[in-house]
Amino acid sequence: MNQAELHRLVSKQLKAKDPKALFDLRLATNLSLIQQLFFSLYPEEQHTKAFNKLLNQLPKLFASRPDPLKKQDLERLQAGNWYQSEKLMGIQLYVEHFNKDLKGLQQKIPYFKELGVNFLHMMPITTRPKGESDGGYAVNSYHEIDKKYGTKEDLLKLTSEFRKQGIFLMLDFVVNHTSNEFSWAKKAMKGDKKHQGYYYTFEDDIIPKEFEKSLPEVFPETSPGNFTYIPELDKWVMTVFNSYQWDLNYTNPEVFMEMLANLVKLANMGVDVVRFDALAFLWKKMGTISQNLPEAHNLIALFRMCLQVVAPGTILLAEAIVAPTDIVKYFGEGQKEGNECEIAYNASLMALLWNSIATKKTQLLYKSLAHVPAKPRDCTWINYIRCHDDIGLGYENALIHELGWNPEMHRKFLLDYYCQRLDWSPAMGQVFMYNPKTGDGRITGSAASLLGLEKGLTEKNQGLIEQSIAKIIMLHGITFAFGGIPLIYAGDEIGTLNDYSFLQDTSKKDDRRWLNRPMQNWDIIALLDSQNLPQSKIFHTLQKLIQIRKENPVFADHNDVQLYHTGNDHILVFERSQDKNGLLVVCNFDENPQVIEISWIKKLGYFAQGDPKDLVSDQKIIVNSGLLEILPYQMLWLKRD
Ligand code: GLC
């Protein structure tokens, strides 16, 4: 039983909802875990004072939680895992690219309703340096809203409106680093020793050079290395991401406690899910790659256990874009199972879908998914195909080998396919952060451009346009059905193409991820209903699929995804099934029609009442001589009643 379940149980025991009693009960429930985790990071011999400070801090943090949110915390505990519901459908957006600012965003709630989305990941909105700021991921503050988005009042109005309308909000907590303009960094630069100890600072480059021997580079093209010399300090500072993003030193318990207060402030603004940004990097150790270290997991669990005492209704998402077997560990393992993050990005599925599109085959997808350990029952995925970042080719080399492919050459093929190095490929992506030292590169570009829509429209090639629309729908449809919260990247619901305007902006031009951070095109959206555009087809089909998902509880996440091998390497089949209800998802990744046998599908009970209906086309499936034909890039959702 994880701690959330325990809290659910104990909250039922408490008759009167006296806040003090509630807090004491919650603290008692988590105290021994908090203590263990704290002392595992900060040895008891030196840190009993710090632990006492934390114990004094927790009731104050609880007192700062607004009453409506305290009430909601209790309701959420009683309601079960809202985040696993089939009714959820997410969208991710940049406020300024969507509709100017927070007020503008609020005006677009009807658009969310029309499409069917009710879970919003809003990209960073707090203050950041002028010029380069990694899209707001270099934070000058954790709760001061940048003027261009509006005010804190605007945010509070928005979150309270979202609560009324049943829309969930996810905001980032950039937990690994601050900008070099953050108040702590500024104080450090003025010589303040306490705040120098909030970061990893070094007198000379001897230790940094030792670290570099094993640390990979995140942005090798624009920010090579992991340390930056800061003249004001006359010291080296650890900067794993960009040189203006200083890594926080969590070996210092003061940093943890300050960040916990920042986390609670964020939760108190009405945030439902806190996105723990770049959390794999939270602990550093010389001689390692300093990602996914056991201490990082203990630290995350410590944040979680403290937040659960103060604000149990707010949950955490792991932004861990790491190897498939490492991602699931952010749900917590062993004693921490279910006690780290409730949600994680399904980056593995995302990357494997792109692999299947390029190869037109699904073997690596099957192999890799079978290789990932099951997630804990109370946790869920964010399923997505694109986001504001690049697509990393994080496949397991051993599995690529098993298919008889050379991993290096295979990755090169994928870069060639997506980044315009093959004439026959319909994709219009670009390479992101190629590292000549390792030969690694990643892919950037919008979903529609990567799937051929840009090329199709430029060449006025109707066949290619239709094929790309089918691919866009199929990939999204898989994420809608796979189990978890589907997250549409704003603009993808209308097949938005690459946006090349970032090249004119000096603060953006070196970061090609901006290729896929477009303005929401309201002119096109105004035409969706009246004209027969490719965008209309995409929007209306996704809208319909969202509706179907919401109406069928079989889409809720009960950890029940079952993959089926068909003997046809172009096909992906998986089933979602709870009690009598079943949904069989059948997809063809090939440009030619493909067939699969149906005898085994019959055995699963899908043809018991005659030919089953495909929910996507709303038509009965016609089967000839025991074979089911699936058209190029077609997705079937077969329902067993
Ligand atoms: C996360 C964000 C990415 C950012 C990085 C550093 O990976 O998604 O956009 O660059 O963290 O904050």
Residues whose N, C-alpha, C, O or C-beta is under 5 A from the ligand:
A	BS01	GLC	D134 Y137 F241 D277 A278 D389
